[in-house]
Amino acid sequence: MMTTSDGIYDEACITERINTMRMREENTPRCHIYFTQEVDSRCRKLMVDWCFAVVDAFALSRETVGVAMSILDRYLSSGKGKSCYALTCTQAFQRTAITSLFMAIKIHEPAVLGLKLLVKLCRGVYRERDIIATENEILFALDWRVYASSTSPMEYVRHFVQLLPECADAADVILENAARRMDVATSDVYFSTHWASSVGVACLAGALDDMYMISPLDSEALWKKLSNFLDFDIASNEIRQVEKRLNAESSSCVSPMPSRASLPRSSLNSGCEQPSSPGSVAQ
């Protein structure tokens, strides 16, 4: 819980952070559904699954995969540099997704996934210089604003929960439920075409719905209180559409692994059990 130096709950500081994140995302170009005949939703889903396998193998946060997909989706939506080529060649698409994960880990994880280990995970399909060249290409296309384009919906959820001290005792459960919803959202490019804040609201809504100990009346009171803090409409048509789709996909898709966001981090060494090669995408 965010507090002042006197230990007082600081609502103003939290809302200011939310407003700053909102301003940043509103100044970031939206993604679009970029699929082609060569690179479709199946290709992206295969890479999401592989990325989840990698972060699970090293006890990293699954949220990092969401950040990686945000980088990937924004790059492929940019139309700049070699992004168009990556949509006509499955091997180039795969290399771009792997590089996006590499970048996301560098930004959001305390441990760095080294290039040599990454190449080993890819079973040597790509060389170190391939990953470096692709990283530079992504940075150029996104005008080096990678962090600004990778605000996670879970960042919003954590701030929302901090604004609701009534939920303090159940905060861990709420965040875990929201993280499972976020896993589902990560697998569908549709959610990348909406603001991260909208997806965050939808994840929180689903997480609260999953908690049967919260009555509908109490839930309504929480949403009303949260709405009073924020300077955007948390019941907008966009958010309702995102929530509806997330609910539909969550009901038919159970996250195969629990979120690792709160687990101890293991060292990134070759002794860990390694996921299989991502080569199936390019086949």
N, C-alpha and C positions, 0 to 999 in steps of 0.2 A: 504494500500500500504506500502511495506517495504521500509523504508528510513534510511539514516545515521543520526547521531546526528545533522548534519547540514541541515537536511531536503532534502538531495539529494537522488534521486531514486537509490537504491542499487541493480543493476542487478547481480553483482558478488555473493552477499550473497544469493540471491534467487536460482541461478543456483547451488551454492554449496549445498544448502539444497536438491534440487532435486537430485543431484548426490549422496548425502548421502542416500537418500531414495532408490534410484536405487540400490546402492551397498548392502543395507540391504535386499532388496527383492531378489536380485540375489543370496544371500547366504542363502535364505530360501527355503527348498524343495517345489517343486510344488505340487499342489493337483492333484488328478485324479478323474475320475467319479467312485464313489465307490458303486453305487447302487446294491442292491441284490433283490432277490424275495420278501423278507419281508419288506425291506426299499427301496422305490423307489422315483422317482421324486415327486410324489403326496405327500408322507409323508413330504418331505422337504418343499414343497410349502405350505402345511398346517401350518407348524411351522413358516415359514417366515411370513405368513399372521397373525398368532397369535402374533408374536413379533412386527409387525407393529401396531397391535391393542393396545398392551401394551404401546409402546412409544408414540403413538398418545394420549392415555388416560392421560398420564402424561406430555404431551407437551415436550417430549424429542426429540432428533434429530433422524430422520429416518436413518441417516448415521450410527448410532450405531448398527442398525440391520445388516447392511452390515459388520460391524466389527465382530458381533456375528457369522454370517455365515462363515466368514473367519476363525475364531477360530474353529468352528464346522467342516468345510470342511478339514482343515489341520489336526485336530485330527483324523478324520475318515479315512484320507488318510495315516496316519502314520503307521498303522498296529501294533502299540505298545499297551501294556497294554490290557485294556478291549475294545479297539476300535472295534475289530472284533466282539465281542459279541453285541455291540450296533447296528451292522448291521444285526443281526439275531433276534433282539427283538425290536418291535416297541416302547414298553414302555421305554426301555433303551435308544433308539434313542431320544425319546421325552425328557427324563430327561437330556440327554446330550445337546440338543438344548436349553433347558431352562437355564441350567447352563452356556452355552456359552453367552447367553444374559446377565445373571447376571454378568459375568466377564467383558463383553464389557461395560456395564454401569459403573462399578467400574473404568475402565480405562479411558473412554472417556466422562463421564458426570460429572458435578459439584455436582450433588446430587446422593446419593447412594440408590439403591433399597435394602432395608433391607431383610434379610432372612425370617423374619416372614411375611412380606407383600408378598414376592414371593410365599411362601407356601400357603398363602391365595388366591392369584391369581390362583394357581393351584388347588384350591378347596380341598386342603388337600391330593391330590393324592400322593404327595411326601413329605417326612419329611426333616427337616433342615439338618439332618445328611446325607441324601441321596445327597443333593446338595453339601455339603462340600466334601464328598467323591469323587463325580464326578469331582469337581473342582480340587482337588488334582491329580486325575487321568489324567486330561487334561494337567495340568502343568507338570507332569512327562513326558508324551508322547511328549510334545513340548519342552522339556528340559528347561522349565521355560522361554522360549523366546516368551511369548504371545504377547507382544507389537510389537516385530519385525515381527511377523506373521500377524499383523492386520493393516498394513498401508492401509488407505482407498484410493480408486481411486479419491475421491473428494479432498483429500489432494493434489494430483497432479494437479487437475483442478484449485484449488485456487492459487497454485504457478504459473501455466501456465498463468493465467489471470493477475497475478501481473507482469509478464514479458511483458505484452502488455498494456502499459498505454493508448493506443488509445481506449481501451475498458473500461476505467475507468467509464464513464458515464453509460454504459450498464452492468457493472459487476454484479449487483444484478440479473438482468434478465438472464444473461448467467449462473450464478451459480444455479439459480432456475431451468432453463431448464436442466442443467446437472444433478441436483439432481433427477429430475423426471426420467431421463434415468438410473441413478444409482439404483433407486427403481426397475426398470425392471431387471437390471443386477443381483441384489441381489437375485431375485427369481429363477435364473437359475444357477445350479452348473457349467455349462460350463464356465462361466466367472471366476470362482475361479481357473480354470486350467490354466489361463493366468496371466501374471504379472499385478499387480494393475496399473502400469504405462500405460500398453496397454489399459486397460479398461478406465483409466482416459482420455487418448487421444481420445478414441472413444466417451466418454460422452461429451467432449468438442466439438468434430466435430459435433455431433448431435445437441448440444445446439446452435452452430453458424448457422447451417443449419436452425434451427427453427426461427432465427431472420431475418426476411425478409428485415429489414432496412440495412443489410450488403450486399453489392453487391458481386457477385462472384469474381470480380477483387480485391476488398478490402479483402475478405476472403483469397484469394490466397496470398496476401501480408502479412497478419497476420501469416499464416502458414509458409511462407518462413522466416519471422523474428524469429518465435519461433524455427524453425529448426536450425537456426544459433546459438541459445543460447545453445541448448541441445547437449549432447554427445552421443545420441542414435537416431536411425532412426525412425522418427515418421510416416514414410510411409512404414514400413516393412510389409512383408506378414502377420505376426501374427496380427499386429494392423489392417490391412485391413480386415482380417477375423473376428476379434472381432467387428469391426465397422459394417460390413455387417450384422452380426447376431443381433447386438443390434438394428440396424435400422429396421430389419424385425420384431423383437419382440416388439419394441416400437410402430410401426405402428398398431399393433393389440392388444396392451395392454395399456390402459390409467391408470396412477397411480390414485387410488381411493381417495387419500388424498394429499393435498399439503405438501411439505417438511416442517417440523417443526424446521429445523436447526436454523433459525433466530428468532424464536418466544421466548417470555419470558418463563422461566422455572417455572413450578408450583411445589409445594412441593410434595414429594412422601408420601402421607398419604392415609389412608383408606377411606377418604371422597370422593376421586375421583371416577368417574364412572369407573367400572372395566370391562375389556374385559371378554368374556366367557372363560370357561375352555378349555385347549388345548387337552382334553381327546379324541377328535375325531380321532387323529392320531393313538392311540393305539387300537382303536375299529376294 
